[in-house]
Amino acid sequence: WISARKSEAVVSTQSTGGRWEELVKEFRRTNYELHHLHNESLLATVLQSGLSVIKTYQCYSSERSGDCPVCNEPLNTLASSLPFSHCTQSRLICRLSGEVMNEHNHPLMLPNGHVYGERALTEMMETEGIITCPRTDEKFWLDQCKKVFVM
């Protein structure tokens, strides 16, 4: 009698293999809901939110930037279903101070081509108007800096 029950269970399991898969999926869904878990990993969620902030139409054109994370694979594929950034105007940010460079903090270019905010250069100016480039350690006079105009 016991062996008959075992064989019935094996036949029942084999014929309902698809139902077991559905049962496993339903169990996982219910477990996620019960414990307030997400189907996707937290890393994927955070990564996607960051990518959607910097994703632009240029990321999917022929003029891709080599420095942009969204323009490069595999992040380009991951960001394909995300919305584009809603930033309508770009801002120049000083690498030294983190301040916006605008009409109150003019962007100044050193003779070596590096651009910094006027306030940051004035603050780091040494005696007699000498500025040391923080990236190359070259020394320049403040008079040698040129204003940068962005159109």
C-alpha positions in Angstrom: 0.0 0.0 0.0 2.9 2.4 0.8 4.7 1.7 -2.5 1.4 2.5 -4.4 1.2 5.9 -2.6 4.8 6.7 -3.5 4.3 5.9 -7.2 1.2 8.0 -7.2 3.1 10.9 -5.8 5.9 10.5 -8.4 3.4 10.4 -11.2 1.6 13.4 -9.8 4.8 15.4 -9.4 5.9 14.6 -13.0 2.6 15.6 -14.5 2.5 18.8 -12.7 6.1 20.0 -13.1 5.0 23.4 -14.5 2.7 23.9 -11.5 5.6 23.4 -9.1 7.5 26.2 -10.9 4.5 28.5 -10.6 4.2 27.5 -6.9 7.9 28.4 -6.4 7.5 31.8 -8.1 4.3 32.5 -6.1 6.2 31.6 -2.8 9.0 34.0 -3.7 6.6 36.8 -4.6 4.7 36.4 -1.3 8.0 36.2 0.7 9.3 39.4 -0.9 6.0 41.1 -0.2 5.9 39.8 3.4 9.4 41.0 4.2 9.2 44.2 2.1 12.0 43.1 -0.3 12.4 44.0 -3.9 12.7 41.7 -6.9 15.8 43.6 -8.1 19.0 44.1 -6.1 19.5 47.3 -4.3 22.7 47.9 -6.3 20.7 47.8 -9.6 18.1 50.2 -8.2 20.7 52.7 -7.0 22.7 52.4 -10.2 19.6 53.0 -12.4 18.6 56.1 -10.4 22.1 57.5 -10.9 22.2 56.7 -14.6 18.9 58.4 -15.2 20.2 61.6 -13.8 23.1 61.8 -16.3 21.4 60.1 -19.3 21.1 62.5 -22.3 20.0 62.1 -25.9 23.7 62.3 -26.9 24.3 59.0 -25.2 22.4 57.2 -27.9 23.6 59.3 -30.9 26.7 58.8 -33.0 28.6 61.5 -31.0 29.1 59.5 -27.8 31.5 60.7 -25.2 34.3 58.4 -24.0 34.1 59.9 -20.5 30.3 59.5 -20.0 29.4 56.3 -18.1 26.0 56.0 -19.9 27.7 56.3 -23.3 29.8 53.1 -22.6 28.7 49.5 -22.5 27.3 47.8 -20.4 25.8 50.8 -18.6 24.3 52.0 -21.9 22.2 48.9 -22.2 21.2 49.1 -18.5 20.1 52.7 -19.0 18.2 52.1 -22.2 14.8 51.8 -20.6 15.3 54.7 -18.2 14.0 58.3 -18.8 16.4 61.0 -20.0 17.7 63.7 -17.7 15.5 66.9 -17.5 18.4 69.3 -17.2 17.9 72.1 -19.7 21.0 74.1 -19.0 24.5 73.0 -18.2 26.6 74.5 -15.5 30.3 74.8 -15.2 31.5 73.7 -11.7 35.0 74.6 -10.4 37.0 71.5 -9.8 38.8 73.0 -6.8 36.0 74.7 -4.9 32.9 72.9 -6.2 31.2 76.3 -6.8 29.3 77.2 -10.0 31.3 79.3 -12.4 29.2 82.2 -13.7 29.2 86.0 -14.0 30.0 86.2 -10.2 32.8 83.6 -10.4 34.3 83.8 -13.8 36.0 80.7 -15.3 39.7 81.4 -15.8 42.0 79.3 -18.0 45.6 78.9 -17.0 48.2 78.9 -19.8 48.4 75.0 -19.5 44.6 74.8 -20.5 43.1 73.9 -17.1 40.1 75.9 -16.1 39.1 76.9 -12.5 36.9 79.5 -10.9 38.2 83.0 -10.2 37.4 82.7 -6.5 39.4 79.4 -6.1 42.4 80.8 -8.0 42.3 84.0 -5.9 42.2 82.0 -2.6 45.1 79.7 -3.6 47.2 82.6 -4.9 50.6 82.7 -3.4 52.7 85.8 -2.8 53.0 88.4 -5.6 50.1 86.9 -7.7 51.7 83.5 -8.4 49.3 80.5 -8.9 50.3 76.9 -8.8 48.2 74.6 -10.9 46.9 71.8 -8.6 47.0 69.2 -11.4 50.5 69.9 -12.9 52.3 71.9 -10.2 53.2 74.5 -12.8 53.4 78.1 -11.6 51.8 81.0 -13.4 51.1 84.7 -12.8 47.4 85.6 -12.3 47.8 88.1 -15.2 48.5 85.1 -17.5 45.0 83.6 -16.9 42.4 84.3 -19.5 38.6 84.5 -19.0 36.6 81.7 -20.6 33.4 82.7 -22.4 30.8 79.9 -23.0 28.2 80.4 -25.7 
